[in-house]
């Protein structure tokens, strides 16, 4: 809930969405996800992905 409140300010000032989840966006863009990691009590999501070979 704190992230949603903070997001009201960070979106306006920095364009930064605190609640955006990158994993579905990366998959939808067609990248192959090699690994994911959640850090800082789940507030940071690190995604390693690559463009598929043609």
C-alpha positions as CSV (number, residue, x, y, z in Angstrom):
1,X,0.0,0.0,0.0
2,X,2.9,2.4,0.7
3,X,4.2,1.9,-2.8
4,X,0.8,2.9,-4.3
5,X,0.8,6.1,-2.2
6,X,4.4,6.9,-3.1
7,X,3.7,6.3,-6.8
8,X,1.3,9.2,-6.9
9,X,4.3,11.5,-6.4
10,X,7.0,9.6,-8.3
11,X,5.0,9.3,-11.5
12,X,4.4,13.0,-11.6
13,X,7.9,14.1,-10.7
14,X,10.0,11.3,-12.2
15,X,7.8,9.1,-14.4
16,X,8.6,6.2,-12.1
17,X,5.9,3.6,-11.5
18,X,6.5,1.8,-8.1
19,X,4.0,-0.9,-8.8
20,X,4.8,-1.8,-12.4
21,X,5.8,-5.4,-12.9
22,X,8.4,-5.7,-15.7
23,X,8.2,-9.5,-16.2
24,X,4.9,-9.6,-18.0
25,X,6.0,-6.6,-20.2
26,X,9.3,-8.3,-21.1
27,X,7.5,-11.6,-22.0
28,X,4.8,-9.7,-24.0
29,X,7.6,-7.9,-26.0
30,X,8.8,-11.3,-27.1
31,X,12.0,-11.6,-25.1
32,X,13.2,-14.9,-23.7
33,X,13.5,-14.6,-19.9
34,X,16.6,-16.3,-18.6
35,X,16.3,-15.4,-14.9
36,X,14.4,-13.2,-12.5
37,X,15.2,-12.1,-9.0
38,X,13.3,-10.2,-6.3
39,X,15.3,-8.0,-4.0
40,X,14.7,-5.5,-1.2
41,X,11.7,-7.3,0.4
42,X,10.1,-7.6,-3.1
43,X,10.3,-4.0,-4.0
44,X,12.9,-4.5,-6.7
45,X,12.5,-7.0,-9.5
46,X,15.5,-7.8,-11.7
47,X,14.9,-9.5,-15.0
48,X,17.6,-10.9,-17.3
49,X,16.2,-11.6,-20.8
50,X,17.4,-11.9,-24.4
51,X,16.0,-11.3,-27.8
52,X,15.2,-14.7,-29.4
53,X,17.3,-15.9,-32.3
54,X,15.6,-15.6,-35.7
